[in-house]
């Protein structure tokens, strides 16, 4: 499959591109070149509709991997968050659709929910998102943009609600047996993305985390529809 990875030069992209490129032909669209020079690179801004449309030409799917800032001075941060997490998603999906792309994967976040994620149980993806901070609100709105792309244009979109994508060595250093851990090891993140690239059925949201015992999040939907569940396990101490 030919996949346009928008924002593939960021932190998440640097973690997952080595796994994605083993299965698919990738084209990274970003303001900066990716950490993996062997992947095709197109310079551009997600806010440039025509540039995204041109980059999407000939692609089979689009993966929106722009995560936006997590924090910063209130007004500049808010402007950036809305630009990248809402406006950018809208422009990217519409540009991709205009280029003939019928499927997308959106990197959302469990930050669509408010507060510390390890203080309650998430029984399924139908729990209404309730984030109040700017980052979480814009991620919530980004998911609605994805849903709208399906309703209006018939583009299937899978939104992955990611939890702290983490390099394998760091994940293993912090994970402990018997202690719920929502951070997601890099190869597990990539595995979820690979499953989401294959599955096409309208708009769907999936919780994706390293909580392999499902003590905090019930990830049975991802297991059922994406054939995915986290594989990383803590090392015995």
C-alpha positions as CSV (number, residue, x, y, z in Angstrom):
1,X,0.0,0.0,0.0
2,X,1.2,3.5,-0.8
3,X,0.7,5.7,2.3
4,X,1.1,9.4,2.7
5,X,2.3,10.0,6.3
6,X,1.5,13.6,7.2
7,X,3.7,14.8,10.1
8,X,5.9,11.7,9.8
9,X,9.1,13.5,11.0
10,X,7.9,14.1,14.5
11,X,8.4,12.0,17.6
12,X,5.8,9.4,16.8
13,X,6.9,9.2,13.2
14,X,10.5,8.6,14.3
15,X,9.3,5.7,16.5
16,X,7.0,3.9,14.0
17,X,8.4,4.6,10.5
18,X,10.9,1.7,10.7
19,X,8.0,-0.7,11.2
20,X,5.6,0.8,8.8
21,X,8.1,0.9,5.9
22,X,8.5,-2.9,6.2
23,X,4.9,-3.4,5.0
24,X,4.1,-0.3,3.0
25,X,5.6,2.3,0.6
26,X,5.7,5.6,2.5
27,X,5.8,9.2,1.5
28,X,6.4,11.6,4.4
29,X,4.9,15.1,4.1
30,X,6.3,17.4,6.7
31,X,8.1,20.7,7.3
32,X,11.2,18.8,8.2
33,X,12.8,15.7,6.7
34,X,12.2,12.4,8.5
35,X,14.8,10.7,10.7
36,X,14.8,7.9,8.1
37,X,16.3,9.3,4.9
38,X,15.5,6.2,2.9
39,X,11.8,7.1,3.0
40,X,10.4,9.5,0.3
41,X,10.1,13.0,1.6
42,X,7.9,15.9,0.4
43,X,8.4,19.3,2.1
44,X,5.2,21.1,3.0
45,X,2.8,22.4,5.6
46,X,-0.4,20.6,6.5
47,X,-2.2,24.0,6.3
48,X,-1.3,24.2,2.6
49,X,-4.3,22.5,0.9
50,X,-2.8,22.4,-2.6
51,X,0.5,21.0,-1.4
52,X,-1.2,18.2,0.6
53,X,-3.4,17.4,-2.4
54,X,-0.4,17.1,-4.7
55,X,1.5,14.9,-2.2
56,X,-1.6,12.7,-1.8
57,X,-1.8,12.0,-5.6
58,X,-1.4,8.3,-6.3
59,X,-1.6,7.3,-2.6
60,X,-3.8,4.5,-1.3
61,X,-4.2,5.9,2.2
62,X,-3.3,8.9,4.4
63,X,-2.0,8.7,7.9
64,X,-2.3,12.0,9.9
65,X,0.5,11.9,12.5
66,X,0.7,15.6,13.4
67,X,0.2,15.6,17.2
68,X,0.6,19.4,17.9
69,X,2.1,20.9,21.1
70,X,1.1,19.5,24.5
71,X,1.5,22.8,26.3
72,X,2.8,26.3,26.0
73,X,1.9,30.0,26.4
74,X,-1.9,30.1,26.4
75,X,-2.7,32.0,23.2
76,X,0.1,30.9,20.9
77,X,-0.4,27.3,22.2
78,X,-4.2,27.5,21.5
79,X,-3.6,28.8,18.0
80,X,-1.1,26.0,17.2
81,X,-3.4,23.3,18.7
82,X,-6.4,24.4,16.7
83,X,-4.3,24.8,13.5
84,X,-2.7,21.3,13.7
85,X,-5.4,19.2,15.5
86,X,-8.5,20.6,13.9
87,X,-7.9,22.8,10.8
88,X,-5.0,20.6,9.6
89,X,-7.1,17.4,9.9
90,X,-9.9,19.1,7.9
91,X,-7.6,20.3,5.2
92,X,-5.7,17.0,5.0
93,X,-8.7,14.8,4.7
94,X,-10.4,17.0,2.1
95,X,-7.2,17.4,0.1
96,X,-6.7,13.6,0.2
97,X,-10.3,13.0,-0.8
98,X,-9.9,15.4,-3.7
99,X,-6.8,13.4,-4.8
100,X,-8.8,10.2,-4.8
101,X,-7.7,8.7,-1.4
102,X,-10.6,6.9,0.3
103,X,-9.0,5.8,3.6
104,X,-7.2,7.6,6.4
105,X,-5.7,6.9,9.9
106,X,-5.8,9.7,12.4
107,X,-3.4,9.8,15.4
108,X,-5.7,11.0,18.1
109,X,-5.1,10.7,21.8
110,X,-6.6,9.4,25.0
111,X,-6.3,13.1,26.0
112,X,-9.8,13.4,24.6
113,X,-10.7,12.4,28.2
114,X,-10.1,14.7,31.1
115,X,-7.8,14.2,34.0
116,X,-5.3,11.4,34.9
117,X,-6.1,8.4,32.8
118,X,-5.1,5.9,35.5
119,X,-7.8,7.1,37.9
120,X,-10.8,5.5,36.2
121,X,-11.8,2.6,33.9
122,X,-12.6,3.2,30.2
123,X,-15.1,0.5,29.4
124,X,-15.3,1.2,25.6
125,X,-14.8,3.8,22.9
126,X,-18.4,5.0,23.2
127,X,-17.6,6.8,26.5
128,X,-18.2,10.5,25.6
129,X,-14.9,12.4,25.5
130,X,-14.9,15.1,28.2
131,X,-11.5,16.8,28.0
132,X,-11.5,20.5,29.0
133,X,-7.9,21.5,28.3
134,X,-7.0,23.0,24.9
135,X,-5.0,19.9,23.7
136,X,-7.8,17.5,24.6
137,X,-10.6,19.7,23.2
138,X,-8.8,20.0,19.9
139,X,-8.2,16.3,19.7
140,X,-11.9,15.8,20.3
141,X,-12.7,18.2,17.5
142,X,-10.2,16.5,15.2
143,X,-12.1,13.2,15.7
144,X,-15.4,15.0,14.8
145,X,-13.7,16.2,11.6
146,X,-12.8,12.6,10.8
147,X,-16.4,11.5,11.4
148,X,-17.6,14.3,9.2
149,X,-15.3,13.1,6.4
150,X,-17.1,9.8,6.5
151,X,-20.6,11.2,6.6
152,X,-20.1,13.8,3.8
153,X,-17.5,12.1,1.6
154,X,-17.5,8.4,2.3
155,X,-13.9,8.4,3.4
156,X,-13.3,5.7,6.0
157,X,-11.2,7.0,8.9
158,X,-9.8,5.2,11.9
159,X,-8.9,7.4,14.9
160,X,-6.3,5.9,17.2
161,X,-6.5,7.3,20.7
162,X,-2.8,6.8,21.5
163,X,-1.2,6.7,25.0
164,X,2.3,8.0,25.4
165,X,4.2,6.3,22.5
166,X,7.5,5.3,24.0
167,X,10.8,3.8,22.7
168,X,11.2,0.2,23.7
169,X,14.2,0.6,26.0
170,X,12.4,3.4,27.9
171,X,9.2,1.4,28.1
172,X,11.0,-1.7,29.5
173,X,12.9,0.5,32.0
174,X,9.7,1.9,33.4
175,X,7.1,-1.0,33.1
176,X,6.6,-3.2,36.2
177,X,4.8,-6.5,36.5
178,X,1.5,-6.1,38.3
179,X,1.3,-2.4,37.9
180,X,-1.0,-1.0,35.2
181,X,1.0,0.9,32.6
182,X,-0.7,2.9,29.8
183,X,2.4,4.0,27.9
184,X,2.6,2.2,24.6
185,X,5.8,0.6,23.3
186,X,6.8,1.8,19.8
187,X,6.4,-1.5,17.9
188,X,2.9,-1.9,19.5
189,X,2.0,1.6,18.3
190,X,3.1,0.7,14.8
191,X,1.2,-2.5,15.0
192,X,-2.0,-0.6,15.7
193,X,-1.3,1.7,12.8
194,X,-0.8,-1.2,10.5
195,X,-4.1,-2.7,11.5
196,X,-5.9,0.6,11.1
197,X,-4.5,1.0,7.6
198,X,-6.1,-2.3,6.6
199,X,-9.5,-1.9,8.4
200,X,-12.1,0.1,6.5
201,X,-15.6,0.6,7.9
202,X,-16.8,4.2,8.2
203,X,-15.5,6.2,11.2
204,X,-14.1,4.2,14.1
205,X,-12.2,5.2,17.2
206,X,-9.9,2.8,19.1
207,X,-8.2,3.0,22.4
208,X,-4.5,2.1,22.0
209,X,-2.3,1.6,25.1
210,X,0.3,-0.7,26.7
211,X,-2.3,-1.7,29.3
212,X,-2.0,-5.4,28.3
213,X,-4.2,-6.6,31.2
214,X,-6.9,-4.1,30.2
215,X,-7.1,-2.9,33.8
216,X,-7.6,0.7,32.8
217,X,-8.8,0.4,29.2
218,X,-11.0,-2.2,27.6
219,X,-9.3,-2.6,24.2
220,X,-11.4,-5.5,23.0
221,X,-12.6,-3.4,20.0
222,X,-9.0,-3.1,18.7
223,X,-8.4,-6.8,19.3
224,X,-11.7,-7.7,17.4
225,X,-11.5,-5.3,14.5
226,X,-7.8,-4.5,14.0
227,X,-6.5,-7.9,15.2
228,X,-4.3,-5.9,17.6
229,X,-3.4,-5.9,21.3
230,X,-0.2,-4.8,23.0
231,X,2.6,-7.3,22.9
232,X,5.2,-5.6,25.1
233,X,5.6,-7.1,28.6
234,X,7.7,-6.0,31.6
235,X,10.9,-7.9,32.2
236,X,10.8,-10.1,35.3
237,X,12.7,-8.4,38.1
